[in-house]
């Protein structure tokens, strides 16, 4: 029984094809114990996720840590010899060997440094490599993500947010503890966009903090039911953790000028006189919405020869003067709002080439007026046009609950 099994156990294991080695109990150094403990964490990751930990900025910090740790263990002959009998998942099988073993410590600080993650120097009396129960629980909640079965509902939200980031309608800011985590908010954690799909009932933890269970959906098709405080801690510790601010036009323009104001342009709404069946059948709904820095009459001159005007003359339905505004950004904002009602039409230009105009929308004029008023008072953030209701609604309300 030197191996810890009875004779009956040995016989059973032999029948199962499991070799039983008789080894004497050996004492290990603290470093060896640390290496084994680190490898066992990697094994638990593999058991939970069914794969080896992988590198990449899109992975969470713990997976990246395990991936680097596994590489370092694989490269050290000393480490391989130490854990070879423990490697039942064959994680070291076929892994490259280092030409030499310099005996470098395999501590987590060094591994985090290899990941480019700054590590503050601990006090001499501080226990290293020991996480509190709260930290372990938070790490488990973050790591334990499930497949999001209804991800199709959320995918358009992530795509829209990405477009808004690229166009400048949204920005990312560093996460701060005071930052609010609310339903409908977006964050970046471990290189992945995270959407707060729902917030459960708020309760008070035993140490006095208010908390709530969240449903957090990630842009890789996974989700987690982590606690709000756990997400806050993760975003705070992640140096790349960010909050994605809402699209906000700010004080875009005023109906009156004051000394020092400079005219920046005009929002214009046009109606086409095209005889295209789609346009002719929806004459009062089909509108071109644009922003120009020149006189609108000049802008529409020769409309009948330009595909952007549907190769037809147009009439001006409404104009709104702008002052001290970035015209391109404003136009992107308006087009984002009415994206769901963008007209799907192809026109042949004067050279016989197909063109798909992008600035035409099937939307009533009162909805356009509503959007302009919301832009004026700064309340437009998060709104989008819902064709079914023929009005502006909050973006998150239209796509997900």
DAGIMO-V161262 format. One record per pair of residues at least 4 apart in sequence whose C-alpha atoms are under 6 Angstrom apart, sorted by the first residue. I is the first residue (numbers start at 1). J is the second residue. If there is no record, write none. Layout:
i->I j->J
i->I j->J
//
This chain:
i->1 j->5
i->1 j->6
i->3 j->22
i->5 j->9
i->13 j->18
i->14 j->18
i->28 j->32
i->42 j->66
i->46 j->50
i->46 j->51
i->46 j->52
i->53 j->63
i->53 j->67
i->54 j->67
i->55 j->64
i->55 j->67
i->57 j->191
i->58 j->190
i->58 j->191
i->58 j->192
i->59 j->190
i->60 j->190
i->73 j->79
i->75 j->97
i->75 j->98
i->76 j->101
i->80 j->84
i->108 j->112
i->112 j->117
i->113 j->117
i->131 j->135
i->138 j->230
i->140 j->144
i->141 j->226
i->145 j->222
i->145 j->223
i->145 j->224
i->146 j->222
i->146 j->223
i->147 j->222
i->148 j->221
i->148 j->222
i->148 j->223
i->151 j->221
i->164 j->168
i->164 j->169
i->164 j->170
i->165 j->170
i->165 j->171
i->169 j->247
i->170 j->245
i->170 j->246
i->170 j->247
i->171 j->244
i->171 j->245
i->172 j->242
i->172 j->243
i->172 j->244
i->173 j->242
i->173 j->243
i->174 j->242
i->175 j->242
i->175 j->243
i->183 j->196
i->183 j->197
i->183 j->198
i->183 j->199
i->184 j->196
i->184 j->396
i->185 j->195
i->185 j->196
i->186 j->194
i->186 j->195
i->186 j->244
i->187 j->193
i->187 j->194
i->187 j->242
i->187 j->243
i->187 j->244
i->188 j->192
i->188 j->193
i->188 j->194
i->188 j->241
i->188 j->242
i->189 j->241
i->193 j->218
i->193 j->219
i->194 j->217
i->194 j->218
i->195 j->216
i->195 j->217
i->196 j->216
i->197 j->215
i->197 j->216
i->198 j->214
i->198 j->215
i->199 j->214
i->200 j->212
i->200 j->213
i->200 j->214
i->201 j->212
i->202 j->211
i->202 j->212
i->203 j->210
i->203 j->211
i->204 j->208
i->204 j->209
i->204 j->210
i->204 j->211
i->205 j->209
i->211 j->228
i->212 j->227
i->212 j->228
i->213 j->226
i->213 j->227
i->214 j->225
i->214 j->226
i->214 j->227
i->215 j->224
i->215 j->225
i->216 j->223
i->216 j->224
i->217 j->223
i->218 j->222
i->218 j->223
i->235 j->241
i->247 j->381
i->248 j->381
i->250 j->378
i->252 j->325
i->253 j->322
i->253 j->323
i->262 j->323
i->262 j->324
i->263 j->323
i->264 j->322
i->264 j->323
i->264 j->324
i->265 j->292
i->265 j->293
i->265 j->322
i->266 j->291
i->266 j->292
i->266 j->320
i->266 j->321
i->266 j->322
i->267 j->290
i->267 j->291
i->267 j->319
i->267 j->320
i->268 j->289
i->268 j->290
i->268 j->318
i->268 j->319
i->269 j->288
i->269 j->289
i->269 j->317
i->269 j->318
i->270 j->287
i->270 j->288
i->270 j->315
i->270 j->316
i->270 j->317
i->271 j->287
i->271 j->314
i->271 j->315
i->272 j->314
i->273 j->312
i->273 j->313
i->273 j->314
i->274 j->312
i->275 j->280
i->276 j->280
i->277 j->281
i->279 j->283
i->285 j->362
i->285 j->363
i->285 j->364
i->286 j->361
i->286 j->362
i->287 j->360
i->287 j->361
i->288 j->359
i->288 j->360
i->289 j->359
i->291 j->331
i->303 j->309
i->303 j->312
i->303 j->313
i->304 j->311
i->304 j->312
i->304 j->313
i->305 j->311
i->306 j->311
i->307 j->311
i->307 j->349
i->308 j->357
i->335 j->339
i->337 j->384
i->337 j->385
i->338 j->385
i->341 j->361
i->341 j->362
i->342 j->361
i->343 j->360
i->343 j->361
i->343 j->362
i->346 j->355
i->346 j->356
i->347 j->354
i->347 j->355
i->348 j->352
i->348 j->353
i->348 j->354
i->348 j->355
i->349 j->353
i->367 j->391
i->374 j->378
i->374 j->379
i->374 j->380
i->375 j->380
i->382 j->394
i->382 j->395
i->383 j->393
i->383 j->394
i->383 j->395
i->384 j->392
i->384 j->393
i->384 j->395
i->385 j->391
i->385 j->392
i->386 j->390
i->386 j->391
i->386 j->392
i->396 j->400
//
